[in-house]
Amino acid sequence: MNKASKRWNMLRHSVLERTRREVIEPLDPLYPILLGTSVFYLIGLGRLSLAQQTAEYSVLAAIMIFAIAAAGFALPFLTGAVLTLRAAEQKLERLQRG
């Protein structure tokens, strides 16, 4: 096979860089969102498990329980999204180097 031309390599590099800017960088906030959701879920779960509950639940306690449940429901989806994002980011880095 023929060696790739300089122009082709420059075009390839610019396309990969633009892909990174337009696809990977806008999704970077997923990392702190996953971290915040995980911390909220773990703190809330620990608080519910360790706190002594009174016989009556208040509206605030109900809202907190639903928020903790929503965070627990979102964790697997966020984890999958972050792992996929990380894999795509590593693949792009490998393509840019090679």
N, C-alpha and C positions, 0 to 999 in steps of 0.2 A: 504494500500500500504506500501511497505517497504521503509525505509528511504534510501536516496541516500548515497552511500559509499563515503569515503573521496577521493578515487582515481577518482571517477566520478565527484565530485565537483571540484577537481583540474583541470581535463581535460576540464570541462565546462568553468571554469574561464579562462583558457589559450586560449581556442578557441574564447571566447568573446573578450578577450584582443587583440588577433591577428586580429580579424575582425575589431576592432576599429583602430588598427595601419594601416591596409592595405586598409580600405575602407573610414573611417571617416577622418583621419588625412590628406591624400592627397587632400581631397576636402576642407580643411580649408581655402585656399586662396579665396574661393568663397565669404566669408564675406567681406574682404576689396575690392574685385572687385565690389560687389554690392554697397558698400558704395561709391566708387569712381565713378561708373557709375551714381548713383543717384545724387551726387554732381555735376558732369559734366553736366548732363541733366538739373538740376534745374538752375544752373548758366547760361547755354547756353539759356535756355528758357526765363529766366528773361532778359538776354541781348538782345535777339531778340525782346522781347515784349516791353521793355522800351527804347531801343536805337532808335534813329531817323534814319531811313534808307534813304540813298540817292537814287536818281532815278536809278543809275547804280550799279550793283552788281559786285564785283570783284571775281576773282577766289578763293581768300582766303575766302570770305564770302560764296561762294557756297560750298566750302569744309567744312566750319564750320556748315552750315545748314545740310549737309548730315551726318556729325558726330553726331550732336545733334539728328537728326532723327534716326540714328542707335542706339544711346544710349537709346532713348525712346522706340524703338522696342525691345531692349534686356532686358529692365527692367522687364517686366512680366515673362520672362523665367528665369532670374536670381533670381527673388523673389520666384518663384515656386521651383527652385533648392535649395535655401537656406532654405526655409521652410521644404522641404522634408528631407534635410540633418539634420536639427535641430530635427525633429521628430524621425529620425532614431537614432541620437545620444542619445536622451532621452530614447528611447526604449532600447538601448544597456546598458545604465547606470542602468535602472531599472532591466534588466536581470542580470547584474553583482551584484547588491545589493541583489537581491532576489534569 
